[in-house]
Amino acid sequence: MDTSDLRDGAPWENGVAEETQAAYLARAFGLLADPAEQLEYVQGAIVYELRDAGTNRLVGNNNYGLLRNDFSQKPAYQAVKGAF
């Protein structure tokens, strides 16, 4: 999920809070690591993308990163780091 400030668009266009992005990623990697979930058929996972592509908070595609455009860490960075 992107962390843009979009909130009034179609559901797939709306961003989420940075903390929500982190929680979703932590949960996803937690499920993949838990043998009880029986997801052993999943061979890998990726996160798109490392750094925000831009600084416009109203453009979803600018705000998918684990890092902000200025390289400061979002909560999602620590969530993914903790998963490994």
Kinemage of the C-alpha trace (Angstrom):
@kinemage 1
@onewidth
@group {chain A} dominant
@subgroup {mainchain}
@vectorlist {calphas} color= white
{ca met a 1} P 0.000 0.000 0.000
{ca asp a 2} L 1.162 3.473 -0.724
{ca thr a 3} L 1.379 6.111 1.978
{ca ser a 4} L -0.018 8.987 -0.054
{ca asp a 5} L -2.475 11.429 1.455
{ca leu a 6} L -5.196 10.331 -0.990
{ca arg a 7} L -8.284 9.298 0.971
{ca asp a 8} L -11.314 10.183 -1.144
{ca gly a 9} L -10.619 8.141 -4.279
{ca ala a 10} L -11.543 4.629 -5.235
{ca pro a 11} L -10.440 2.100 -2.585
{ca trp a 12} L -7.449 0.930 -4.633
{ca glu a 13} L -6.302 4.545 -5.100
{ca asn a 14} L -6.317 5.577 -1.450
{ca gly a 15} L -3.137 5.645 0.567
{ca val a 16} L -2.718 4.433 4.124
{ca ala a 17} L -0.902 5.814 7.150
{ca glu a 18} L 2.784 4.915 7.345
{ca glu a 19} L 2.087 2.837 10.454
{ca thr a 20} L -0.564 0.861 8.561
{ca gln a 21} L 1.871 0.146 5.725
{ca ala a 22} L 4.347 -1.163 8.310
{ca ala a 23} L 1.722 -3.316 10.025
{ca tyr a 24} L 0.602 -4.870 6.717
{ca leu a 25} L 4.177 -5.720 5.724
{ca ala a 26} L 5.016 -7.154 9.149
{ca arg a 27} L 1.887 -9.313 9.017
{ca ala a 28} L 2.611 -10.511 5.472
{ca phe a 29} L 6.185 -11.526 6.240
{ca gly a 30} L 5.065 -13.048 9.543
{ca leu a 31} L 2.555 -15.254 7.731
{ca leu a 32} L 5.185 -16.354 5.229
{ca ala a 33} L 7.603 -17.281 8.017
{ca asp a 34} L 5.070 -19.245 10.085
{ca pro a 35} L 5.047 -22.975 9.213
{ca ala a 36} L 1.550 -23.248 10.703
{ca glu a 37} L 0.238 -21.096 7.860
{ca gln a 38} L 1.289 -23.803 5.376
{ca leu a 39} L 2.528 -21.313 2.803
{ca glu a 40} L 5.678 -23.273 1.960
{ca tyr a 41} L 4.730 -23.110 -1.718
{ca val a 42} L 5.590 -19.390 -1.668
{ca gln a 43} L 9.204 -19.234 -2.786
{ca gly a 44} L 9.844 -15.545 -2.211
{ca ala a 45} L 8.358 -12.132 -1.648
{ca ile a 46} L 9.293 -8.656 -2.747
{ca val a 47} L 8.490 -5.188 -1.527
{ca tyr a 48} L 7.904 -2.461 -4.098
{ca glu a 49} L 9.853 -0.190 -3.593
{ca leu a 50} L 12.821 0.776 -1.420
{ca arg a 51} L 12.457 4.562 -1.721
{ca asp a 52} L 9.519 6.834 -2.507
{ca ala a 53} L 9.724 7.899 -6.148
{ca gly a 54} L 8.733 11.493 -5.468
{ca thr a 55} L 7.625 14.004 -2.884
{ca asn a 56} L 4.048 14.749 -3.957
{ca arg a 57} L 1.913 13.321 -1.146
{ca leu a 58} L -1.166 13.285 -3.410
{ca val a 59} L 0.339 10.921 -5.993
{ca gly a 60} L 0.061 7.306 -4.912
{ca asn a 61} L 2.881 6.081 -7.139
{ca asn a 62} L 5.257 8.463 -5.382
{ca asn a 63} L 4.736 6.883 -1.972
{ca tyr a 64} L 5.272 3.108 -2.005
{ca gly a 65} L 8.775 3.106 -0.516
{ca leu a 66} L 10.143 1.809 2.732
{ca leu a 67} L 12.141 5.036 2.782
{ca arg a 68} L 10.891 8.529 2.083
{ca asn a 69} L 12.267 10.361 -0.943
{ca asp a 70} L 14.860 12.067 1.302
{ca phe a 71} L 16.064 8.585 2.457
{ca ser a 72} L 14.590 8.914 5.964
{ca gln a 73} L 13.070 5.675 7.205
{ca lys a 74} L 9.362 5.006 7.308
{ca pro a 75} L 8.061 2.582 9.951
{ca ala a 76} L 7.802 -0.015 7.167
{ca tyr a 77} L 11.589 -0.095 6.848
{ca gln a 78} L 11.965 -1.390 10.396
{ca ala a 79} L 9.053 -3.800 9.913
{ca val a 80} L 10.703 -5.425 6.910
{ca lys a 81} L 14.137 -5.338 8.522
{ca gly a 82} L 12.686 -7.075 11.579
{ca ala a 83} L 11.196 -9.797 9.394
{ca phe a 84} L 14.672 -10.796 8.284
